[in-house]
Amino acid sequence: MLSADSGNPPADPPADPTAGPEGLSADLFSHWLELCADSPAADGLPVRAQVDMLTLPVPTLPWFFLHERVESRYRSLIAGTRLASSLGFEPKGRFLDEVMSSAVYADRREVFDTCLDTGRSFFYRGALSKPTNRHVAFCRLLLPLHRAADGPIDMLCGMLIFLEKSSLTERDRRSIESGFHGLFDCLCYEAGAWRNWAQDQTSAKTIALR
């Protein structure tokens, strides 16, 4: 597992929900954009060989993950120390459909598939399906990767950070208290800007916000 633990990162949501990721997620996204600029792939998306644990922003390492798509399933390849600790188990080497409920996995997989099928980055926040005494919500940054420059987009990296109730907006706290266990918001990055994916009526896919 990755280390460089720096404690719980600040996770206050932006005042403008379409502003995109902030804090550590923004740092990793900026790094990903730099990899795009140097990518050998024709579409400009990074390849796996560019993702170097020694050059990733150090504070992001505890929350970093890397997944691969294997046919229609997703397998964890790398999980940071804080991520694994918050999950309560080591996900490395396991398929996500083995560690998530079927209902939750179906929704998350749709976002994962859209990220890889369109080559777009995603950032979303939601309520945990199984909240703990400490963590009630999460935010996730999804970044698409090629396994090889001449191959398909079939890998995901990013960050999964678990949030405490104090970091949420009043609206999101009320949602959790009412028993809501879906996504608060879901953004995608396209043409240099973050936009609300759930409200995008021109997209070929609509992400279900349960």
N, C-alpha and C positions, 0 to 999 in steps of 0.2 A: 504494500500500500504506500501511497505517497505521504510524506510527512510535512514538515515546515509549518506546524500548527501555530496559528496566531490568535486563537480564541474565536469567539463568535464575531463575525463581521457585522458592521452596521447594515441594517436591511430595511430602513425606512423607505416605503414606496415613493416614487416621484409624485409631485403635485399634479403633473400632467401625465396621465397613464400611457400616452403614446410617446413619451420622451425616450423610452427604451430603458435598457439596464443601467443601473448606477453602481457605484462602489466597485467591489471585486469583479462582479459580472461585467461591468464596463471595461475594466482593465483587461480581462481575458478577451472580450470582443475586439478591443483595439489591437491586441496582439494577433488575433485571427485575421483582421484586415491587413496587417503587415505581411502575414503569410500569403494572403491572396495576391498581394503585389509582387511577390517573388515566386508564385506557383508555376511549375512547369506544365500544368494541365491547360488544355486549350480554352476551357471555360473560366479560368482564373481562380477556381476554388483550390484550396490547399490539398496536399496529399499527405498520407500518414507519415511519411519519412520526415516531413517538415516539423512535426509535432515533437519537440525535444523537451524532455522533462527538465533539462538543465537551463533552458532559455524561456520556459513559461514564467509569467510573473509569479514570484515566490509565494506571496500571500494567497494566491488562488489554489495552490497545490492541495491543501487539505480537503477541498470541495470539488476537485477536478474529477471528471469521469471520461472514459472512452468506451463506446459500444460499437459492435459490428452487426450488420444485418446478415443473417444466415437464412437464406430463402425468405420465409415470411416471419422469422423470429429475430429477437435482438439479444445478444450476449454481451455481458460486461467483460471488458478486457482490463480496465484500470479503474480503481476507486480510491480516492484520497482517504486519509486517516479519519478526518472528522466526518466525512460522508458515511464511511462504514460504521463508525461509532454511533452516529445518529440513527442509522438503520437498525443497528443492533446485531448485525451479522456481516460477514465478508461476502460481497456480491461478485467478486472477481471470478470469472469462469462460469458463472451461472446465467441461465436465460431469464429474462425479466418476467416472462409469463409464469415462471416457477416461484417468484417471490412477490407478485402482485395478485390481487383478486382479479377475477376474470372481467368484471365490470370496469374497474379502474384501468386495467391493462388495455382494454379495447379503446378507451378514450385516448390514453397516452400514445398507443401505437399509431393512431390516426395522425397525431401531430408528428411523430417520428417519421412515418412514411411520407408525409407531405414535405417535411424538411429535406429528405433525401430525393424524393421524386421531382421536386422543384428547384433544389439547390439553394433554398432560402434559409436564413437563420431565424430562429424563433426564441422568444422570451415570454414566459408566462408565470403567473402566480396562482396558487390554489390552496384549498383546504386539504389537510391530510385525511385520508379515508380512515386511518386509525391513529388519531391524535394521542400524544403522550402527555404526561404531567407538565412537561417543559415546552414541547414543540406542538403547535397546532396547525401550522401552514408551511408552505415551501415556495421557493422560486427556482425556476430552471432556465438555463441558457442552453440552447441547442445549436450546434455549429456543424454544418456538413463537411465531409472529407471524402476524397478519393483514396482508395487503398493504393492505387498506382496511377500515375499521370495519364495513362492510356486506358484506364479501367473505369467502371461505373462509380457513381457516388454511393458508397455502401457502408460508410462509417460515420459515427457521430461523436463529437466531443463537446465538452461544456462544463457547466457547474450546476450542482444541485445543493441548495442551501436551505436548511430548515429554520423556520421563523418562529419567534415567540409572539404571543398575543399583543404585547406592548408595541411591537413594530408595525402593526396593521392599522389601516384606516378604520374609522368608526363603522363605516359601511361593511367592511369585511369582517370586523368583529361581530357585528350583528348577524351576518350571514352564518358564521360558524355557530353562534349561540342558537340559531334556529335549526341546526342540524345539517347545514349545507356541506357537501363533501366534494365539490367540483372545482372548476377553475374560476378565479375572480376576473382575469383578463388574459388575453393571448395576443401577442404582437408578432408580426413578421417583418423582416428587413428586406426592402426592395427599392431599387433605384436610389440608394443613398439615404433612405429614411425609414423609420419604424412606423408601422400603421396597425390599426386594430384589425386583426385577421377575422375575428368573429363577425364584424360588421361589413366586411368586404363582399359586396354582392356581385363583383365581377369575377371572383375566383372560381376555378373549376371545382373546388372543394370547400365545404364549410365544416369547421371544427365544432363539434358538439360540446358545449360548455354545460356539463351536467351539474 
